Amino acid sequence: MSQERPAPITVTEAAARQIAALLERRGKPSAGIRIGVRSKGCSGLSYSLEYADELSGLDEVVQQHGVTVLIDPKAGMFIFGTEMDYVEDKLQGGFVFRNPNEKGRCGCGESFHV
Amino acid sequence: MSNLLQIHEPGMTPAPHEQEAGAAVGIDLGTTNSVVAIALDGAAEVLTDAAGHTLLPSVVAYGEDGGVEVGHAARAALASRPDQVISSVKRLMGRGADEVKRLAGTLPHALAPASAGGMLRLQVGARAISPVEVSAEILTALRQRAEAALQGRAVSRAVITVPAYFDDAARTATKDAARLAGLEVLRLVNEPTAAALAYGLDHGAEGLYAVYDLGGGTFDVSLLTMEKGVFQVLATGGDAALGGDDIDHAVAERFLAERALQGESAVSSGAAKQALLAARAAKEYLSDHETGDWTLEIDGRASRHSLSRAQLEELARPLVGRSLAICRAVIDEAGLTPEAIRGVVLVGGSTRMPLVRAGVAALFGRPPLSDINPDEVVAVGAARQAEALTVGSDTLLLDVTPLSLGLETMGGIVEKVIPRNTPIPVALAQEFTTYQDGQTAMAIHVLQGEREMVDQCRSLARFELRGIPPMTAGAARIRVGFCVDADGLLTVSAQETTTGTLQQVAVKPSYGLSEEEMAAILQASMLHAREDMETRLHAEAVVEARRAALAVRAALAADGDLLSPSERRTIDQALAGLDEACATGGREAVSDAAQALDAASQSFAERRMDRGIRQALAGQAVERLSGALGLAE
């Protein structure tokens, strides 16, 4: 089942602005941020979001709004089509993944399954 | 509810609920002193109290008002109200009242009266307190210290060290104390093993290691074997009444004798205490200096004492000699020679003395490992173990499954039972069932690796479970258990639960697999992640579709007369379409065809259900029926 693939995820402008600001604040040369999926959590999988010191060569690279987002090869198939956004509510700010592959989440929202 | 995510430093992403789970620390719960440490990213840090102390005296003082003090304050209270203070409680852990009665005269605490065989309790003022409760106070103090040092982050899990000779009762008592203190015990680790872990000996060459532990009041020596990163205690020996305190006593006696010669002969208990403090200071000073002078001032009258390292060593030599003789005896009893030992680790503050280091080096023919503070080395090792057990670690292969272990299921799919990096020992079981009506045997194929399909994983073992009673597909319950023991040995058992028929096999998964090969396996699983998952999903869809087809064909054979010829034709066409899709189509085609079959056979299924119910009810009297169904009259 092969098909022409567009960028595996999209990054909103708000998310890109926040990523750029965080990378700036980190004060350390970074290749970008890396999104991974780990098979831990009460509903199967959970996202991991980390600074990347360097490219691993296997990552899928997405560049949008001037920021580099690396996608761990193991994560690709779970998050294909996801929109990464940055939102702030009254108490805290953080990133959200709007993932069309998700078929459910655990009650706490910390993990999901596809 | 949508969870807001933050960006973390590489490798630092917390696991879901990790914040609630709390940090995991390593605790050296000692007879005299206790230490707590935490490892973050492989670097261990010993946590201090507000005053900067790393050692917490294992002393608990119970106040009249019900208040409890632990540590330095409690030790200070030892002089003024000794009957309310408990020290060295570790010696009583897991002991029965009968057992300890013999020691009664020699203990620094009064025992509460207990019925024969009952639980041991200590009399403290009006209260009777169990050793477990005392230990729990110490552990609580350590947990609070750790939480303060971690800026309020909750600490809820710990690796706690125990002497290698602790029996099951003492280990259980230690676990109970931890539970009372609000700590989940990740694992109890033997103290010598923790010391070896602190030095990373689990990465070193396989073989024999010795741990020489000379504390304040006790001496222990342990011989460990290390194989594939796992330590086992081979032999232990020691003397529960030999330690650095004995050296302090020898020095203090010399000081008091000198003082007597200087005309100050009065020896009160205060004088002895002063002399001991000076003696300890002298001993510690002379570890780094050749000679020094000390002044003893008792009741306003001073006496001067000078001591050189050579003189100190003269006093300490018989005591150190005793410890070395015990080492030799333990090595002898194990049928070994000192040369067979690859490395020696020093534990305990008293091993700072150059005399001890030289003696150990001479006995084992190699300089001992002593870079890590010997008071803290056990806690450091425990902290590293705690990190390895919670965060998992790529560098510590110790005590985890390096690759996933699983089973072959229908369609050549690998079902992982124990995921990679699971701490061992571990036992997990999964239930499987039969695929076909009347199936009486099942092939169990044990695999290792990260890929999704059987032919891309490493085959470890294969056996057959026979004697499954014939049942409809899916009715049999076959429980397959995977058990990896502390040595990494995998036992796979398969049991049919209604008859109890059991088959099992044992294999060593790490056998003949180098670290490079493991790395290559992991690399391949990442490179092929996408296609593997696609293959797996496709294979699963095919298995599912074929099972549905099988069920429909069986139903047609049994109740085909319920269908009109045109209905029959529709179902046959759907079946043919499904066969075609399974043979040649992609995942979408297979699941579409399966849905088509489902739709085509829906009304057939309903009619079968009706017929089934009618048959079941036929000939039953209405009264019996309503009774059986629990209907009201």
Interface residues (C-beta under 8 A of the other chain):
Chain A: M1 I19 L22 I33 R34 G36 R38 S39 K40 G41 C42 S46 Y47 S48 L49 E50 Y51 A52 D53 L58 D72 P73 K74 G76 M77 V87 D89 Q92 G93 G94 F95 V96 F97 R105 C106 G107 C108 G109 E110 S111
Chain B: M1 S2 N3 L4 L5 Q6 I7 H8 E9 P10 G11 M12 T13 A15 P16 H17 P419 S525 M526 L527 A529 R530 M533 E534 G586 R587 E588
